Amino acid sequence: MMKKILLASAALMISAAPAQANEIRATISDDMPALMEIYRDLHANPELSFQEVETAAKLAARAKALGFDVTEKVGQTGVVAVMRNGEGPTVMLRADMDGLPLVEKTGLPFASERTAIPASGVETGVMHACGHDTHMTAWIGTAQLMSERKDQWSGTLVMILQPAEEIGEGALAMLEDGLYDRFPKPDYVLGFHDAAQFPAGMIGYSPGYALANVDSVDITVPGIGGHGAYPHTTKDPVVLASAIVMKLQTLVSRESSPLDPAVITVGSFHAGFKHNVISDEAKLQLTVRSYSDESRKLLLDGIARIAKGEAMAAGMPDDRMPSVTVQVPYTPSTFNSPDFTADVMAKLSTRFGEERVMQVPSVMGGEDFGQFLRADPDGLRSLIFWVGGVPQDQFDRAAAGEESLPSLHSPYWAPDAEKVVATATEAMTAATLDLLKPASAGQ
């Protein structure tokens, strides 16, 4: 209920917020027709994780034309565009490129009709159901504005297009391919993500932990199979796995601090093939969410302990203990440097009006943007923020209880792309210009 009140209030405040006249906003307005052409092309032609070959090539070409020194195929399909402009700090701006294996159902005239083969090996539709097309369009818009304003800043601008965010591997792939060694190492890292829970044009931020650690855990539960009519001659893995599922919830309710959010969800439970056969194995698939490294360790250690303990209680022999596998790499939590976040958002609040820039609760979703800070936790400051994407009329109907909003990753997600791109381009440009402000400008 509180969330609905917050968002309903946000909608009213955005509609009432005064627009601060400024030259950047006017330029973005002039650029918007061309930017929307880019957006529609990106939306209609999505590519899956580590398959973003065409996307990377077309955006790399645009960055080169703007005067950036561009390197392609960083971390497989990533792009790094560098513009050096005198002495000063280094700012890195990131956008992600990959789409999702979904058949689009938005009904947009430029809806994706692409198909591809993901890691599963099964051909599927492909869609930008997470809004990465708006991220890339704002990336280009920001690159253009920064290139045109070299007389207003001093330092080094590093703009990266990251692959494979949807599978949590692209940021790490770029780092392992020398992102901080082959290219100027950033002092500041900025990014944004469109949001399916906020009205279009709202900016949301969370100081400190903003997004969660994401672990995928597989548990294989052995049993001793047999006839369903004679369960006493077996060790039923369905019963054992069910006990594990129920006991796992106590890790959150009784072992984690109530002040330290945590989630354990069993998303898949498979066992057996016939009514009257007790199988000899059950398989569980879990998603595990946390913020701190300490909380993550508590949960993962607890999962292994509970799986073994329940098997022992069921009388399973030592050579038939459950196996627990934590998939690697995992997606680490995203931490927004608090002082840096406060400073950037205070200035954006002045620019956009405090009614449009709001502190919002952290989420248990994941984003591999956090890898960039983890690679140099003492040397840089980092911030990712939200830009609302829900069309205002749709948001108003949802606030009135007349319809439900599609979430990110929904085949129906169709943001108000023009407002997302305009807001994000202005915010990213203004923040970057401020960070790269010449020393004389501050005197």
HELIX and SHEET records of a PDB file:
HELIX    1   1 MET A    2  ALA A   16  1                                  15    
HELIX    2   2 GLU A   23  ALA A   44  1                                  22    
HELIX    3   3 VAL A   53  ALA A   65  1                                  13    
HELIX    4   4 HIS A  132  GLU A  148  1                                  17    
HELIX    5   5 LYS A  150  GLN A  152  5                                   3    
HELIX    6   6 GLY A  170  GLU A  176  1                                   7    
HELIX    7   7 LEU A  179  ARG A  182  1                                   4    
HELIX    8   8 PRO A  231  THR A  233  5                                   3    
HELIX    9   9 PRO A  237  THR A  250  1                                  14    
HELIX   10  10 LEU A  251  GLU A  255  3                                   5    
HELIX   11  11 ASP A  293  ALA A  313  1                                  21    
HELIX   12  12 ASP A  318  ARG A  320  5                                   3    
HELIX   13  13 PRO A  338  PHE A  352  1                                  15    
HELIX   14  14 GLY A  370  ARG A  374  1                                   5    
HELIX   15  15 GLN A  392  ALA A  399  1                                   8    
HELIX   16  16 ALA A  417  LEU A  435  1                                  19    
HELIX   17  17 ALA A  439  GLY A  442  5                                   4    
SHEET    1   A 8 ASP A  69  VAL A  74  0                                        
SHEET    2   A 8 GLY A  78  ASN A  85 -1                                        
SHEET    3   A 8 GLY A 155  GLN A 162 -1                                        
SHEET    4   A 8 THR A  90  ASP A  96  1                                        
SHEET    5   A 8 TYR A 188  PRO A 199  1                                        
SHEET    6   A 8 ARG A 381  VAL A 390  1                                        
SHEET    7   A 8 ILE A 203  TYR A 205 -1                                        
SHEET    8   A 8 VAL A 357  GLN A 359  1                                        
SHEET    1   B 2 THR A 115  ALA A 116  0                                        
SHEET    2   B 2 THR A 124  GLY A 125 -1                                        
SHEET    1   C 2 GLY A 208  LEU A 211  0                                        
SHEET    2   C 2 THR A 334  ASN A 336 -1                                        
SHEET    1   D 4 VAL A 263  ALA A 271  0                                        
SHEET    2   D 4 GLU A 281  SER A 290 -1                                        
SHEET    3   D 4 ASN A 213  PRO A 222 -1                                        
SHEET    4   D 4 SER A 323  VAL A 326 -1                                        
SHEET    1   E 2 GLY A 226  HIS A 227  0                                        
SHEET    2   E 2 VAL A 277  ILE A 278 -1                                        
END                                                                             
